[in-house]
Amino acid sequence: MQDNPFSLDGKFIMITGASSGIGREVAIWLSKQGARILAVARDLPRLEETLSLLHGEGHAVEVFDFLNANDIAGWMKRLALTMSPFDGLVHAAGVQSPMPIRAMALDHWEKILATNVTSGFCLIKSFRQKGVYRSPASIVMLSSVMAQVAQPALMGYCASKGAVESMVRAAALELSGEGIRVNAVAPGVVRTEMAEKLKGLVGEDSMAVIERKHPLGLGEPLDVAYAINYLLSPAARWVTGTSLVVDGGYLAE
C-alpha cells in the first residue's frame, strides 16, 4: 500500500459533464490530487474555462454529445490510443428536467433516460474494451438521493437514478474479474446551476423547505468531489457495487 492511498498521482481520468457544477469541481479537485484530466462536455468555451482552472499539466478537453453519438466505443478507443489508457471514469453529465406526470410527454421521459442511463451504459461498455483502461481501474457514476426517495415532478429523474444504481451493482459484479471497480455517489441537493433551476421552478419557499430537510444544510460540489476522489483512489480498492450517499443527512429523516 502506498504512503497516501487517497493520492491520484499519475492517474488519467475522464470526467463527463466537466463544463459546470459538480463535474467541473470534480475535475479541479482531482487535478489537485495529481490526476491528469480529460474533461468532456458539449460546450467548448465552458470546457476551456474548466481547463484553465486545473492544476498541473497534461490535461485536455473533448467536445462530445452523448445524445447524438453513434460510436462511443470507437471514440473512447481513439482517445486511449492518442492519449493513454484510462485509470478512471467519472460520469457526471446528466439532467434533472422536473415535469409533472400530467405534462410529461414520452420524448421528455426518453431524453432523461438517454442522458442519465443509456449514456452511462455506453460508457461502461466502452471503458472495458481492451486497451482503453489500465487495471486496476475505477468507474464512478453520479446518482442522487432521488434513487431512494422522491419529490413531485421528478418521476423521470428518480427512475433514471434508480436505474443508475442498479446498473452499477450489475456492472460491478461482471467487471470485477477485469480489474474494474464500479460505484456511484448519491448526493442530496448541492449548490449548482441545476439547484438554481430547481429553485426557479419551485420557488424560494419550497426551496427553503428542501434545504431544511438537509440537517447539515445544502451541499457544495466539493463535498461530492471528495467522495469521488475516495472511490477512484487505491483507498477504495475493496469497494465496488455500492452507492456512497453524500447528502447532509437528507435520507436519515
N, C-alpha and C positions, 0 to 999 in steps of 0.2 A: 504494500500500500504506500502511495506517495505521501510526502510530508503534509501536503494540503489536498485532501481528497475532494474538495469543492472547486479546485482550480480547473479552468478550461484551457490552460496553456496549450497552444498548438492545435487546438480543435478547429475544424472547419464546419460551420453550422449555417444551414439555410433557414431563414425566417420569412414566412409569408405574412402579408399584412403589415409590413415593416414601414409603411409610409406615415403611420399615425398611431395614436393611442397606445395600447398595450404592446403591439408589435414593435413600434418604434422604441419604446422604453426597454423592451427585452433586448433589442439589437444593441442599444447603447450600453446597457449593463453587462451583457455577455462580452462585449468588446473590452470592457474594463477588466474582465476576468481572464483576458488573454486569448479569447477566441477570435478567429478570423470569420467575418460575417459575409454571407451573400444575402442581401436584402431584396425581397421580392414583393412587388405590388403592381398596380395598374398605372399609377401616376408618377411619371418620371421626375417632374420638378420636386415633388414631395419626397420621393426616394432619394434624390440628390441632397435634399436638406437633411435627411436621416444620415446619409453618408458623411456629411460634414460634421456631424456630432459624434461620430465613432472614434474610439481611442485606438491607437496602434496603427498598423499598416496591413496592406494586402486585402482590404475589404472591397466588395464590388456590389453593384446593383443590377437587377434584371427586371425588365418590364414584362409582366405576364398576366393574362386574364384567364382565370380558371374556367369561367363560364363559356368562353369561346375557344377553348383549347381542344384540339383533336388528338394530340400526341404528347401527353405529359411524360410518358415513359421515354420517348426519344429525346425530348427536351432535357430531362434530368441526366440522361446518359451523356449527352453532348456537354453539359455543364461539368460533369465529373471528369470527362476526358480533357477538356480545355483548362480546367482549374485544378481540381484534385478530388478524389473521392470524399464524401461527406462523413463526418463523425456524428452529426446530429441534424435533426429537422424539428423546427417549431412551426406548427400550422396555426397562426393567429388570425388569418384572414377569415372574416365572417360577417354576417348581417343579422340584425335583430328584427327590423321591419314590423313593429306592432300593428295589428289589424284585427278588429272584432270578427268573430266567425261569420256573422251575417254579411259582412262586406268582403270577406276574403275570396278572391277568385282562384281557380286552380293554378293559373300561371304564377300568382303570388306565392302560393304554397310551394310549387315546384322550384321557384327561384331560391327560396330559403333552403330547401333540402339540397339543391345542387351546390349552393355556395358553402353550406356548413357541413354537409355529409359527403356528398359524392366527390367533391374536390379532395377531401381527406382520404377517402378510399383510394383514389387515383394516386395520390402522393405516397401513401404507404406501399401500394403495389409497385410503384415505380422506384421507390427508395431501395427496396430489397433486391433489385437487379444486381447481377454480378458486375463489379467494377464501379458501382455507384456509391457504395458505402464501405467504410473500414470497420471491421469488428474489433472490439465491442462498440456498438452504436446505440443511439437513443433517439426515439421519436416522442415528441410531446404535442398532443392535440389540445387546443383550447376548448374547454367545455364551459359549464356555468352551473350555478346552484339551481337554475331552472331545469336541469336534467332530473332533479329530485322533487322539486316543488313547482308551483305555478303562480301566474298572475293573469288576470283578464287580458285579452287581446294578444297573448303571446303563445297561442297554441302551436303555431308553426315553429317558433323558436324553441319552445320546450321540447317538442317532438324531435327536432334536429339535434339538440344537445343530449337527449336521452339516447338517440341513435349513436352519437359520437362515443359515449361511454361504453355502450355495448360493443361497438366496433373495436374500441381499444382493448377490451378484455379478450375478444376473439383473436385479434391480431397478435397480442402479447403471447398467447399460448402457441400460436402457429409459428411465430418468428423467433421464439426463444432459442431454438436449435440453430438458428442462423446468426446468433450473436447480436440480436437487435431487441432492446427493451422498448416497450410501448406503454405510455402512460398519458393521463390527462391532468390538467389543472382546472378546477372549477371555482372561478371567482364569484363573489357576490357583486354588488354594484360598485363599480370603480369609476373614479372621476375621469372620464374620457369624453370625446366628442359624441360617442354613442349614448352616454348617460345624459349629455346635454340635450340630445334629440328626444330622448325619453321624457325629460323634464318639460320640453316644449309641447309634447303630446298630452301628458297627463296633468300638467300644471304644477305650480310651486307647492300648493297644499298637499297634493298627492305624493309629490317627491319628498316632502318633509316626512310624511308617514313612512315611506320606504326607507328613508335614512334612519328613522327611529327603530326600525326592525333590525338594524345592524348595531348590536350592543357596543362595538368599538368604532362606530361611525363608518362612513363610506371609505372604501379603499383607494389607494393610489396605484398607478400602473407599476411602480417599482415593487410593491408588495407581491404582485404576481410574477414579476421578473425574478425575484429572489427564489420563489418556489420552482420556477422553470430551470434556473441555474442548478438547483439541487438535483432535479430529475435528469438533467443532462450529464451531471458530473459522476466521477467514479464513486462518490459518497453514496449514490443510489444504485450501486451495482446489483443489489439484491431486491430491487423494487421494480415490478412490472405488472401490468394489467390492472392498475388502480387509478383512481381519480383523487387527486390531492385537493381538498377543499380549502380555499383561502377566502373567507367570507365575513370576517369581523364578527362572527358569532351568529350570522343570519339563520343558519339551519339548526341552531341549538334551541330555538324557541319551540 
